[in-house]
Structures are given as C-alpha cells and as structure tokens.
Amino acid sequence: MKPLTLRIAEHVIQNADPSSSSAHRAVMLIHRPDIQDAIERGCSLLSIWKTLSDEGVVNFGYQAFRRYVRALMTAQTD
C-alpha cells in the first residue's frame, strides 16, 4: 500500500482545481523523490522545472516551483 501522504496527494490532484496551490503542492509531493535525486546529482532547479514543465507535470511558474522545493526540503529535514 502507498504511504498516506501519497494517497492524499493523488486524491487532491484528482479532485482539486489544477491551478490551485493545493494541487501544486500535491504534484510536488508526488515528484519529491525525483526532484531531490536530480538536485543531489547536480541538476539546477531551472533545468528540473523546465523538464517537468515541458512534460506537463507542473503547470506553475519557476518562482513557485522554487518555493515548493524549498518548503519540501525544509519539511523533510524537520
């Protein structure tokens, strides 16, 4: 069974307005392992955002992406 946080994120994505901040946070939560891995391997946040944006994974701007990454990384270390 998937962790509860991932199930909640999937539920939010399915039911929330795709342009809402809760949907954006859910997308980031689901993709956090890949994003974190890319950062650890030396990829810039801009290149990660561009790739995810081109793939249609994220539909929000780069500055918002940076805020979400910072919040997720801070939350993980707490």
N, C-alpha and C positions, 0 to 999 in steps of 0.2 A: 504494500500500500504506500502511496506517496505521502510525504510529510504534509501535515495540516496546512502549513503556510503555502505550499504549492497548490494544494486543492483550493484554498481560499483565493489565491491569485487567479487561478483558472476560472473560478466562479465569477470573480469581479470582471475579468475580461469578457466573459460570455454575456454578462448582464448589464454592465455599465456602459455609459456613453464613451466611445473610443477616444474622444477628445478630453475626457475628464482626468483630473490629476490622479484619481484612484486607479484608473485603468493604466495610466503611465507607470505608476509605482508597481502595479502588478506585473506589467511587462518586464520591468527592471528586475523584479524579484525572481521571475522565472528564468531570466537570462543571466542572473548574477554569476553563476559559476563560469560561464563562458567569458563574460566580461572581465572577471577577476583573473582568469587564466591569461587572457590577452594582455592585460596590464602587466602581469608578472613576467610575461615573455617579451616585454618592451614595446608593445604597441601603444601608440598615442591615443588619448581619448578621442581626438578628432577622427583618426582613422577608424576606430571602433564604431563611433557614431555614424560616420559616412557609410560604412559597410552595412550596419543594421538598418539605416535609413533606406539605402538602395534596395535592400532585401525586403523592405516593407515591414520590418519588425517594430521599428519605432516610428511614430508619426508626430514627433515633437522636436523642438529645436535643440541645437547643440548646448546652449546655456542651461536649459532644463536638464538635459542629459548629464551634464557635469554636476549639477546639484544632486540629482538622484544617485549618481555614482558615489559622490562624497558622503551622502547620507547612508547609503548601504554599507559602505566600507567602515564608517564610524559605528554603525549599529552592530556590525559583525565583531568589532573589537571590544565592545562593551560587555 
